[in-house]
Amino acid sequence: MNPIAKLLILMGVVLIVIGLIWQFGGRFLPLGRLPGDIAVEKENVRFYFPIVTCIIISILLSLGSYLFRLFK
């Protein structure tokens, strides 16, 4: 099988697993509503920037990338 096809299949499986964890694990780790996320609500304007959630996702992706390169 073509290596690009294998990579795309693997990426699809990983995305499905992440989506399932996010859907069912969202009750325990409320990503997007963590303390430190910026939320400003005024009369007609609502601004929301999940900075802490972005940092946590970045750390997890960096750790996954490191582990992938370590065991490759």
Phi, psi and omega in degrees: 000148180298136181297329179291322178296318177298318180296317179295320177295316179298317179297322178295317178295318179297317179296322178295316179297316179297319178297319178293318177297318180295320182290311185268335179269358181295340178289330185265327177234096187283074179300132183099348179226035181277156173298134182105343174289138186272125177222120179237124179235123175242193184303303185246006186232136174230120180240131181220127177225110183278072185295318181292321177297318178298319180295317180295317178296320178297317178297316180296319178293321177295318178296318177297319178296318178298314181294323177298314180291329181291320184261008181282000000 
